[in-house]
Amino acid sequence: MNKYFIKGLLTGTFIGFILTSPKRELWLKQLECKLKRFARKAITHQK
């Protein structure tokens, strides 16, 4: 049991929990907003 496996397992469990959650739409929207914001920051920092 290395730490990467445990991390992957936790991430998988978390994603599975979100997907089966009734608030899935809300979660995904929030996640998408965070990812877009993060990507935008990453792109602007590269210039």
For each residue, the residues with C-beta under 8 A, 3 or more apart:
1: 5 6
2: 5 6
3: 6 7
4: 7 8
5: 1 2 8 9
6: 1 2 3 9 10
7: 3 4 10 11
8: 4 5 11 12
9: 5 6 12 13
10: 6 7 13 14
11: 7 8 14 15
12: 8 9 15 16
13: 9 10 16 17
14: 10 11 17 18
15: 11 12 18 19
16: 12 13 19 20
17: 13 14 20 21
18: 14 15 21 24 27 28 31
19: 15 16 24
20: 16 17 24
21: 17 18 24 27
22:
23: 26 27
24: 18 19 20 21 27 28
25: 28 29
26: 23 29 30
27: 18 21 23 24 30 31
28: 18 24 25 31 32
29: 25 26 32 33
30: 26 27 33 34
31: 18 27 28 34 35
32: 28 29 35 36
33: 29 30 36 37
34: 30 31 37 38
35: 31 32 38 39
36: 32 33 39 40
37: 33 34 40 41
38: 34 35 41 42
39: 35 36 42 43
40: 36 37 43 44
41: 37 38 44 45
42: 38 39 45 46
43: 39 40 46 47
44: 40 41 47
45: 41 42
46: 42 43
47: 43 44
